[in-house]
Every structure is written in structure tokens, then in C-alpha cells.
Amino acid sequence: QVQLVESGGGLVQAGGSLRLSCAASGRTFTRYVVGWFRQAPGKEREFVSGINRRGFTTMYSDSVKGRFIISRDNAKNMVYLEMNTLKPEDTAVYYCAAQERFWSDDIPRTGYNSWGRGTQVTVSS
């Protein structure tokens, strides 16, 4: 498994932008698909975005499509989530997660078994 550490959260006004980063340990990062999830108070954790192991394919939830952009730099073992046009309903703890999937280039929404501790994103109205 990889170890994941998120950073970049904070307080931003509605309409603003933030860029989250996820740093991964290990030398086999290209074997892992990576996803971003979020959990708002009183709500279940939900899938936000994912990127396949080689960075060629991305996926977004309907709620963030067109506003968020996921990317990865395998040379640096990093995954990023650029969040634009933020809304108060984007307020949540954001988690980076990974699962080994060296045999496939698809992006599952479940089955992630390595998780970071999360970073808080708060969007004020």
C-alpha cells in the first residue's frame, strides 16, 4: 500500500479556487489509481474525482464536473485537485485515496484501501 498525505485545504469565499495536493510514498505509484473523496458534516463520504494510474483518464461526479480538474505527476508521486468556482456546498473534508490496479486503466468509485487523513475545505457564502 501507499501512504498518502493531503494538503492545500483552507477557507475561501464562494466563487474562489483552491488546489489540493496528495503526496504518495513508495516506488510503485504508477500501479495505483487515485481518487478524491469528500465528507461533509452529517453526510456520507462521496466520490469526487478519480484518475487512472497513467493519468490518461479522469472521472468526475456530476456535482463538480466542469469546475474541478484532477491531474497527477507520477515522476513526483503527486496527485492534484484544482477546484474552481467553489460553492458553499463544496465544504467538506477532502480525502485522497488509492488502490492498486496495475492490470487496468479504469477508475472505480469503490474499493480504495489506502487513505490520507484529509484536508478541510470551507467555502463561505
RODO-2510 file (C-alpha; in nm, 4 decimals, decimal comma):
residues 125
     n   res          X          Y          Z
     1     q     0,0000     0,0000     0,0000
     2     v     0,0982     0,3613    -0,0425
     3     q     0,0966     0,6286     0,2249
     4     l    -0,0965     0,9411     0,1307
     5     v    -0,0818     1,2950     0,2694
     6     e    -0,3180     1,5707     0,1588
     7     s    -0,2529     1,9442     0,1731
     8     g    -0,3905     2,2672     0,0333
     9     g    -0,7221     2,2969     0,2106
    10     g    -0,8429     2,6173     0,3672
    11     l    -1,1102     2,8849     0,3837
    12     v    -1,2210     3,0501     0,0612
    13     q    -1,5119     3,2647    -0,0483
    14     a    -1,7728     3,1328    -0,2863
    15     g    -1,6520     3,1624    -0,6429
    16     g    -1,2906     3,1222    -0,5403
    17     s    -1,0394     2,8481    -0,6098
    18     l    -0,8198     2,6069    -0,4190
    19     r    -0,5680     2,3467    -0,5251
    20     l    -0,5391     2,0308    -0,3197
    21     s    -0,2297     1,8150    -0,3328
    22     c    -0,1843     1,4490    -0,2452
    23     a     0,1688     1,3221    -0,1856
    24     a     0,2215     0,9469    -0,2108
    25     s     0,5045     0,7356    -0,0793
    26     g     0,6508     0,4324    -0,2487
    27     r     0,8228     0,3482    -0,5748
    28     t     0,5268     0,1814    -0,7486
    29     f     0,2899     0,4756    -0,7684
    30     t     0,2084     0,4040    -1,1315
    31     r     0,0355     0,0805    -1,0228
    32     y    -0,2315     0,2806    -0,8385
    33     v    -0,5488     0,4532    -0,9432
    34     v    -0,6167     0,7593    -0,7247
    35     g    -0,9417     0,9166    -0,6207
    36     w    -1,0543     1,2219    -0,4290
    37     f    -1,3451     1,1848    -0,1908
    38     r    -1,5152     1,4273     0,0444
    39     q    -1,7300     1,4106     0,3530
    40     a    -1,9447     1,6954     0,4766
    41     p    -2,0772     1,7067     0,8343
    42     g    -2,3672     1,4684     0,8762
    43     k    -2,3253     1,3214     0,5298
    44     e    -2,1688     1,0081     0,3884
    45     r    -1,8335     1,0210     0,2178
    46     e    -1,8738     1,0637    -0,1579
    47     f    -1,6570     1,0146    -0,4633
    48     v    -1,5489     1,3441    -0,6182
    49     s    -1,2957     1,2604    -0,8863
    50     g    -1,0536     0,9922    -0,9981
    51     i    -0,7582     0,9498    -1,2287
    52     n    -0,6237     0,6283    -1,3715
    53     r    -0,2752     0,5042    -1,2974
    54     r    -0,1139     0,6575    -1,6026
    55     g    -0,3095     0,9817    -1,5897
    56     f    -0,4770     0,9335    -1,9263
    57     t    -0,8340     0,9053    -1,7997
    58     t    -1,0256     1,1098    -1,5452
    59     m    -1,3696     1,0899    -1,3896
    60     y    -1,5812     1,3428    -1,2011
    61     s    -1,9012     1,3395    -1,0037
    62     d    -2,1831     1,5393    -1,1573
    63     s    -2,1641     1,7916    -0,8747
    64     v    -1,8091     1,9014    -0,9624
    65     k    -1,7892     1,8315    -1,3344
    66     g    -1,6752     2,1401    -1,5208
    67     r    -1,5399     2,3055    -1,2047
    68     f    -1,2756     2,0636    -1,0715
    69     i    -0,9722     1,9264    -1,2521
    70     i    -0,7723     1,6244    -1,1364
    71     s    -0,4176     1,5586    -1,2512
    72     r    -0,1157     1,3574    -1,1481
    73     d     0,2602     1,3747    -1,1812
    74     n     0,3923     1,0208    -1,1495
    75     a     0,7527     1,1385    -1,1528
    76     k     0,6824     1,3249    -0,8291
    77     n     0,4275     1,0786    -0,6826
    78     m     0,1722     1,3597    -0,6677
    79     v    -0,1962     1,3978    -0,7461
    80     y    -0,3713     1,7336    -0,7580
    81     l    -0,7287     1,8540    -0,7453
    82     e    -0,7831     2,2024    -0,8795
    83     m    -1,1136     2,3336    -0,7525
    84     n    -1,2685     2,6360    -0,9229
    85     t    -1,5932     2,8283    -0,8833
    86     l    -1,6284     2,6870    -0,5347
    87     k    -1,9702     2,6773    -0,3722
    88     p    -2,0671     2,6571    -0,0044
    89     e    -2,1909     2,3026    -0,0692
    90     d    -1,8322     2,2045    -0,1549
    91     t    -1,7451     2,2492     0,2126
    92     a    -1,6144     1,9168     0,3417
    93     v    -1,3084     1,7226     0,4466
    94     y    -1,1372     1,6072     0,1289
    95     y    -0,9549     1,2753     0,1223
    96     c    -0,7092     1,1297    -0,1220
    97     a    -0,7333     0,7534    -0,1721
    98     a    -0,5588     0,4900    -0,3804
    99     q    -0,5950     0,1311    -0,4851
   100     e    -0,3575    -0,0900    -0,6755
   101     r    -0,4884    -0,1545    -1,0239
   102     f    -0,1894    -0,2302    -1,2423
   103     w    -0,3939    -0,4601    -1,4687
   104     s    -0,6445    -0,1945    -1,5726
   105     d    -0,6782     0,1669    -1,6759
   106     d    -1,0309     0,2105    -1,5437
   107     i    -1,1343     0,4245    -1,2449
   108     p    -1,3507     0,2540    -0,9820
   109     r    -1,5600     0,4527    -0,7350
   110     t    -1,5197     0,1960    -0,4601
   111     g    -1,2590    -0,0432    -0,3245
   112     y    -0,9955     0,2107    -0,2237
   113     n    -0,7769     0,0754     0,0556
   114     s    -0,5167     0,3476     0,1146
   115     w    -0,6414     0,6757     0,2565
   116     g    -0,4946     1,0026     0,3705
   117     r    -0,6072     1,1832     0,6825
   118     g    -0,7933     1,4519     0,4910
   119     t    -0,7784     1,8269     0,4496
   120     q    -1,0594     2,0678     0,5389
   121     v    -1,2106     2,2859     0,2687
   122     t    -1,4519     2,5559     0,3828
   123     v    -1,6356     2,7762     0,1344
   124     s    -1,8086     3,0804     0,2771
   125     s    -2,1090     3,2410     0,1125
***
